[in-house]
Amino acid sequence: MPGGSAFGFDPDPDNPGWHIWGPREDAHFNALYDPVRVQPEGPGRSRVRCVPQQLLTSVNGNVHGGALLGFIDISLFAGVHAMGHENAGRGLTLDLSTQFIGPARWNVALDAVVELSRETGRLMFLRGMVEQEGAPVASFLGTIRKVS
């Protein structure tokens, strides 16, 4: 694997300041959200973006709640990677609490703003908001256990 990492974090040639993040192999759950873009927004903060496809919708035509949870979980890891924690992709989600606020449409960019609240030797505590065109979709709290 280039750079010895299972995850890519390559500059996005079409969007200056953004990177494309994800597993270097397509045969993973993350491929449902491909491409995932991430942009650092200062110390302890990043923005993660995907454009959900119709495959991720429920019968009502909006993005399925489970698909939103999947995107949030991916955003925890992509977000902390953009903050400088390069080995985050191999960590584990210990908990994820989500409050759904509004619907999300497919084929429209969905952003997760991720903030690092606290870091210890083994844990990272994160919080954030999922937005679509500036409207809140969900808020979340999550904990990642780092790998040693």
C-alpha positions in Angstrom: 0.0 0.0 0.0 1.4 3.4 -0.9 2.8 5.2 2.2 2.1 2.0 4.2 -1.5 3.0 5.0 -4.7 1.2 4.2 -6.4 4.6 3.9 -5.8 7.2 1.3 -5.7 10.9 2.0 -4.9 12.4 -1.3 -5.3 16.0 -2.5 -8.5 16.4 -4.5 -7.4 17.8 -7.9 -10.9 19.3 -8.5 -11.4 20.9 -5.1 -8.3 22.8 -3.8 -7.9 22.5 0.0 -9.9 19.2 0.1 -8.6 15.7 0.3 -10.2 12.4 -0.8 -10.2 9.9 2.1 -11.0 6.3 2.3 -9.8 2.7 2.1 -7.4 2.1 -0.8 -9.5 -1.0 -1.8 -13.1 -0.5 -3.0 -14.5 -3.7 -1.5 -15.5 -2.1 1.8 -18.6 -0.5 3.3 -17.0 2.9 2.8 -17.3 2.5 -1.0 -21.0 3.2 -0.6 -20.1 6.9 0.2 -17.2 7.2 -2.3 -15.7 9.7 -2.7 -15.5 11.0 0.8 -13.8 14.4 0.9 -12.3 16.1 3.9 -11.0 19.5 4.7 -9.2 20.7 7.8 -10.9 23.8 9.3 -8.4 24.7 12.0 -7.1 23.0 15.2 -9.4 20.2 16.3 -12.0 20.8 13.6 -12.6 19.4 10.1 -15.4 19.1 7.5 -16.2 15.8 5.8 -18.4 15.7 2.7 -20.1 13.0 0.6 -22.9 13.1 -2.0 -25.3 10.3 -1.0 -26.6 8.3 -3.9 -30.1 6.9 -4.4 -28.9 3.5 -3.1 -28.8 5.2 0.4 -32.4 6.3 0.5 -35.4 4.9 2.3 -38.9 4.4 0.8 -39.7 8.0 1.6 -37.0 9.2 -0.8 -34.7 10.8 1.8 -31.4 9.5 2.9 -32.0 6.5 5.2 -31.2 7.0 8.9 -28.8 4.1 8.9 -27.0 5.6 5.9 -26.6 8.8 7.9 -25.2 6.9 10.8 -22.7 5.2 8.5 -21.6 8.5 7.1 -21.3 9.9 10.6 -19.1 7.0 11.7 -16.9 7.4 8.6 -16.7 11.1 9.4 -15.3 10.5 12.8 -12.3 8.8 11.3 -11.9 10.9 8.2 -12.3 14.0 10.4 -9.6 13.1 12.9 -7.3 12.1 10.1 -7.6 15.6 8.7 -6.7 16.9 12.1 -3.3 15.1 11.9 -4.1 11.7 13.5 -2.9 9.6 10.5 -3.5 6.2 12.2 -7.1 6.9 13.1 -8.6 4.8 10.3 -7.6 1.6 12.1 -9.2 2.7 15.4 -12.6 1.5 16.8 -15.8 3.3 17.4 -16.7 2.8 21.1 -19.9 4.8 21.0 -21.9 7.0 18.7 -24.9 9.0 19.9 -27.0 10.7 17.2 -29.9 13.1 17.3 -31.8 13.3 14.0 -33.0 16.9 13.3 -34.2 17.0 9.7 -34.3 15.0 6.5 -31.4 14.7 4.0 -31.8 14.5 0.3 -29.8 12.3 -2.0 -27.6 13.7 -4.7 -27.0 16.8 -2.6 -23.7 17.3 -0.7 -23.9 16.3 2.9 -21.3 17.8 5.3 -20.3 16.6 8.8 -18.5 19.2 10.8 -16.3 17.2 13.3 -14.7 18.7 16.4 -12.3 17.0 18.8 -13.5 17.7 22.3 -10.8 15.8 24.2 -8.1 13.3 23.6 -6.5 10.9 26.1 -3.8 8.3 25.6 -6.3 5.8 24.1 -9.5 7.7 23.4 -10.7 10.6 21.3 -14.0 12.3 22.2 -15.7 13.9 19.2 -18.9 15.9 18.5 -20.4 17.4 15.5 -23.2 18.4 13.2 -24.3 17.1 9.9 -25.6 19.8 7.5 -27.0 19.9 4.0 -27.0 23.3 2.2 -26.6 24.9 5.6 -29.6 23.2 7.2 -29.0 20.9 10.2 -29.7 17.2 9.6 -28.2 15.6 12.7 -26.0 16.2 15.7 -23.7 13.6 17.2 -21.2 12.6 19.9 -18.7 9.8 19.4 -15.8 8.1 21.0 -12.9 6.5 19.2 -10.4 4.1 20.7 -7.1 4.6 19.1 -5.0 1.6 18.1 -1.6 1.1 19.8 
